[in-house]
Amino acid sequence: MIPKFFIENGLRKVVPYYQVNSTFAKGHWLGKRVIDLLSSEFRVRPKEYYEKQINDGDVYILRNGAKISGPSLMDLVLKNKDKLETRSHKHEANVPDFNEISVLHQDEGMIVVNKPSGIPVHPTGRFYYNSVTEVVKLQENIPDLFPCYRLDRLTSGVLVLCKSSEMAGKFQKRIRESTMAKEYLARVKGKFPQQVIECNEPVANIVPKKGFTYGTGVKKEALTIFEGLKYNSELDESIVLCKPVTGRTHQIRIHLNLLGFPIPNDPLYGPSASSIRQSITASKNVTEEQFDQLVKEFNADYKSLATNHFCEECGYQVFSDENPKDLIIYLHAYKYYANDGEWKFEAPPPEWANI
């Protein structure tokens, strides 16, 4: 399928389409009724919508080779190895307009691109055709692409995509063996010292929608090496070179926050971020009370974008357009290279780095 999309309000919007989604039951799904899972995990539609989907046979479970569908599915409790399949009218989330994705390098085995801010690396959740892999596949007429690592949706910069799973495996093996290095540029609040500073605080990624048991995460060892490059006294902001030695989710963003030099436009760890998330980030353990408060804030933010308009075809609640400026962050994957010189890729610094 070739998606139809259009540009409006500085955003790339995909025209809604029908899609069959298939996924194995995740750990935090186990023990939940199918209807409860759908209405809590995929909250863009009301519970009544999913009840109708089940009754119409548009939702089914594959279990031990058997297909379970219809009303009997309503109270079915999910088990390990269950496969959930749904046919739905897909309304993708928007991403900032980027015209096209810049190619930094291409050969028989891989393509390296300069990922724009605000677009996820691969299909996930409410994103499919609005993802780097799908855009590049269409743009460069490549049948398959395999990301070798991930970048946060809001982060820009060097992204290596391999054209076969074998090549991706080779590249990922180099990553596991710590023979690859990466450098990022960040713009932070305050005067960062023009010297090398290490941060080795353990980090964890908190995900409100996964619930307390699975959403609090486990803090893991992390190490990032920082060096201040320049400072703008009028803005009271600095450009910092960041070298993550480990690769934890949100590692650089969290470490900059903990050092007292947050990224100004970081919605999770920046100066204007949730105070409860800031408290959780700095604490060793997360209490249920803290987590519940974060969930309330998360749900309130989500509902604030909802409108009173609904899709006539499927009943999907339409959301307000986000400001494209809110979908970027001052964090850029600047360089990615092999220590032995086999590979070296560099993405030009973005405009925000010129302070």
C-alpha positions in Angstrom: 0.0 0.0 0.0 1.2 3.5 -0.9 -0.1 5.9 1.8 -1.8 9.2 1.0 -0.6 12.1 3.0 -0.8 15.9 3.1 0.8 18.8 4.8 -1.2 21.1 7.1 -0.2 23.5 9.9 3.4 22.4 9.5 2.5 18.8 10.0 2.7 15.7 7.9 -0.7 14.0 8.1 -1.5 10.5 6.8 -5.0 10.0 5.4 -6.8 7.3 7.6 -6.8 3.8 6.2 -7.8 0.2 7.2 -5.1 -2.0 8.6 -4.8 -5.4 10.3 -2.4 -5.3 13.3 -0.9 -8.4 14.8 1.1 -8.7 18.0 2.0 -11.2 20.6 0.8 -10.6 24.2 3.2 -8.4 26.1 4.2 -9.1 29.7 2.0 -6.4 31.2 -1.0 -7.7 29.1 -1.0 -11.1 30.7 -3.9 -11.8 33.1 -6.1 -9.0 31.6 -9.4 -9.4 29.9 -9.2 -8.6 26.2 -11.8 -5.8 26.4 -10.0 -4.3 29.4 -6.7 -4.4 27.6 -8.0 -2.8 24.4 -9.8 0.1 26.3 -6.8 0.8 28.5 -3.8 0.3 26.2 -5.4 1.9 23.1 -7.2 4.8 24.7 -7.9 6.8 21.5 -11.3 5.2 21.3 -14.0 4.5 23.9 -14.7 1.1 25.3 -17.9 0.8 23.3 -15.9 1.0 20.1 -13.8 -2.1 21.1 -16.9 -4.0 22.2 -18.4 -3.4 18.8 -15.1 -4.5 17.2 -15.2 -7.7 19.2 -18.8 -8.5 18.3 -18.2 -7.7 14.6 -15.3 -10.2 14.5 -12.7 -7.4 13.9 -10.7 -8.5 16.9 -9.5 -12.1 17.5 -7.0 -14.1 19.4 -4.8 -16.9 18.0 -4.1 -19.4 20.8 -2.4 -22.8 20.2 -3.3 -22.7 16.5 -7.0 -21.9 17.2 -8.8 -18.7 16.4 -11.0 -17.2 19.1 -13.4 -14.5 18.1 -16.9 -13.0 18.6 -18.7 -12.4 21.9 -16.8 -15.2 23.7 -13.7 -13.0 23.3 -15.1 -10.3 25.6 -14.2 -11.9 28.9 -11.2 -14.0 27.6 -8.1 -13.5 29.8 -4.8 -13.1 27.9 -2.1 -15.8 28.3 1.5 -16.0 27.3 2.0 -16.7 23.6 -1.5 -15.4 22.7 -1.5 -13.4 19.5 -3.8 -10.4 19.3 -5.1 -9.4 15.8 -7.3 -6.4 15.1 -8.7 -4.8 11.9 -9.2 -1.1 12.4 -9.5 2.2 10.7 -6.0 3.6 11.4 -5.6 7.3 12.3 -1.9 8.0 12.5 -0.4 10.6 14.8 1.1 13.6 13.0 4.8 14.4 12.6 6.5 17.7 11.7 6.8 18.3 7.9 10.4 17.4 6.8 10.0 17.5 3.0 12.3 14.5 2.6 14.7 12.6 4.7 18.4 13.4 3.9 20.6 10.4 3.0 24.1 10.6 4.4 25.4 7.3 3.0 24.2 4.3 1.0 25.7 1.1 -0.2 24.6 -2.5 -0.9 24.1 -3.3 2.8 22.9 -0.1 4.5 21.5 3.4 4.2 22.4 6.1 6.7 20.0 9.0 7.1 19.8 12.2 9.0 16.6 11.5 11.1 14.4 14.5 11.5 13.0 15.5 14.9 9.5 14.4 15.9 9.3 11.1 13.9 9.8 7.6 15.4 12.4 5.3 13.9 10.0 2.5 13.2 6.3 1.7 13.3 5.0 1.9 16.9 1.6 2.7 18.5 -0.2 5.4 16.5 2.7 5.6 14.0 3.2 3.5 10.9 3.7 5.3 7.6 4.8 8.3 9.7 8.0 6.5 10.7 11.5 6.8 9.4 11.8 3.2 8.1 8.5 3.5 6.1 9.3 6.9 4.7 12.8 5.9 3.6 11.5 2.6 2.0 9.1 4.6 -0.2 11.5 7.5 -0.8 14.4 5.3 -1.9 12.5 2.4 -3.2 14.0 -0.1 -0.8 11.8 -3.2 0.1 13.0 -3.9 3.6 14.9 -1.9 6.2 16.1 -2.9 9.7 17.1 -0.3 12.3 20.4 -1.1 14.0 19.5 1.0 17.0 16.8 3.5 18.1 16.7 7.2 18.6 14.0 8.9 20.7 11.2 10.2 18.5 12.1 13.8 19.4 15.8 13.4 18.7 17.4 14.1 15.3 20.6 12.9 13.6 22.6 9.9 12.4 20.5 6.7 12.0 21.8 3.5 10.4 19.3 1.3 8.6 20.4 -2.0 7.2 18.9 -3.6 4.1 18.9 -7.2 5.5 18.6 -8.8 8.9 22.0 -10.3 8.4 23.7 -6.9 7.9 21.7 -5.5 10.9 22.9 -8.5 13.0 26.5 -7.7 12.0 26.2 -4.1 12.9 24.4 -4.8 16.2 27.1 -7.3 17.1 29.6 -4.5 16.8 27.5 -2.4 19.2 27.3 -5.2 21.7 31.0 -5.6 21.6 31.5 -1.9 22.3 33.5 -1.3 19.2 31.2 1.5 18.0 31.1 5.0 19.4 28.6 7.8 19.2 28.5 11.5 19.9 25.6 13.8 20.4 25.1 17.5 20.5 22.8 19.0 23.1 21.7 22.5 23.9 21.2 23.0 27.6 20.2 25.6 30.1 23.0 27.2 32.1 26.8 27.6 31.6 28.1 24.1 31.2 31.8 23.8 32.2 34.2 23.6 29.2 35.8 20.5 30.6 35.1 16.8 30.6 32.5 15.7 33.1 31.2 12.2 33.7 27.8 11.1 35.0 27.3 7.5 36.1 23.9 7.8 37.8 21.7 4.8 37.1 18.6 5.6 35.0 15.2 4.1 34.3 12.4 5.0 31.8 9.1 5.6 33.5 6.1 4.7 31.3 2.7 5.7 32.9 0.5 3.7 30.5 2.1 0.4 31.5 0.9 0.6 35.1 3.0 0.6 38.3 4.4 -2.9 38.0 5.8 -2.6 34.5 5.9 1.1 34.1 8.3 2.1 36.8 11.3 0.3 35.2 14.4 -0.9 36.9 17.3 1.6 37.3 20.3 0.4 35.3 23.9 1.4 35.3 24.6 4.2 32.8 27.6 6.3 31.9 27.8 9.5 29.8 30.8 11.7 29.2 30.1 15.4 28.6 32.1 18.4 27.5 31.0 22.0 27.2 31.7 23.4 23.7 30.3 27.0 23.8 28.1 29.3 25.9 25.7 32.1 25.0 25.4 34.5 28.0 22.4 36.3 26.6 20.4 33.0 26.4 22.2 31.5 29.4 22.5 28.3 27.3 25.3 26.0 26.3 26.1 23.6 23.5 27.4 20.3 25.0 29.1 17.3 23.4 27.6 14.1 24.8 29.3 10.7 24.6 27.0 7.9 25.9 29.1 4.9 26.9 26.0 2.8 27.7 22.7 3.1 25.7 19.8 3.4 28.2 16.5 4.9 27.1 16.6 8.7 27.7 20.1 8.4 29.2 21.6 11.7 28.0 18.4 13.6 28.8 18.2 12.2 32.3 21.9 12.7 33.0 21.8 16.4 31.9 18.8 16.9 34.2 20.6 15.3 37.1 23.7 17.5 36.5 21.5 20.6 36.6 21.8 21.4 32.9 18.5 20.3 31.4 17.6 20.6 27.7 15.3 23.7 27.6 12.6 22.2 25.4 12.7 18.6 26.8 9.0 17.8 27.7 10.0 15.1 30.1 13.2 16.3 31.8 13.4 20.0 30.9 12.8 23.0 33.2 9.0 23.0 32.5 8.6 19.3 32.9 6.3 17.7 35.4 7.5 18.3 39.0 6.5 14.7 40.0 8.5 13.3 37.1 11.5 15.4 38.2 11.1 14.0 41.7 10.9 10.4 40.4 13.9 10.9 38.2 16.0 12.0 41.1 14.8 9.4 43.6 16.1 5.9 44.0 12.7 4.3 44.4 9.3 5.1 42.9 6.3 4.9 45.2 2.8 4.0 44.0 1.6 7.4 45.2 4.2 9.1 42.9 3.4 6.9 40.0 -0.4 7.4 40.4 0.1 11.2 40.3 2.2 10.9 37.2 -0.5 8.8 35.5 -3.1 11.5 36.4 -0.9 14.1 34.8 -0.3 11.9 31.8 -4.1 11.3 31.3 -4.9 15.0 31.7 -2.3 16.0 29.1 -3.8 13.4 26.7 -7.3 14.6 27.2 -6.3 18.2 26.7 -5.7 17.5 23.0 -9.0 15.8 22.5 -11.8 17.6 20.5 -15.5 17.1 20.2 -15.1 15.8 16.7 -15.3 12.1 15.7 -14.5 10.2 12.6 -17.8 9.4 10.8 -16.5 6.1 9.6 -15.2 4.6 12.8 -16.0 6.9 15.7 -12.4 7.8 16.4 -12.0 11.0 18.5 -10.1 13.6 16.6 -7.3 15.4 18.4 -6.0 18.9 18.1 -2.9 19.6 16.1 0.2 19.9 18.2 2.6 22.8 17.6 5.5 21.4 15.4 7.9 23.3 17.7 6.8 21.1 20.5 7.7 17.9 18.6 11.5 18.6 18.5 14.2 18.6 21.2 17.7 20.1 21.3 19.4 16.7 21.1 21.1 15.6 17.9 23.0 12.3 17.1 26.0 14.0 15.6 28.5 11.2 14.9 28.4 7.4 14.8 31.7 5.5 14.0 33.6 2.3 14.4 36.7 2.4 16.6 38.7 0.6 13.9 37.6 3.1 11.2 35.4 0.7 9.2 32.4 3.0 9.4 32.1 6.7 10.2 28.9 8.8 9.7 28.2 12.4 10.6 25.0 14.5 10.4 25.4 18.3 10.1 24.6 20.2 13.3 21.0 21.5 13.3 20.3 25.3 13.3 19.6 25.4 17.0 23.2 24.5 17.7 24.3 27.9 16.3 24.1 30.1 19.4 
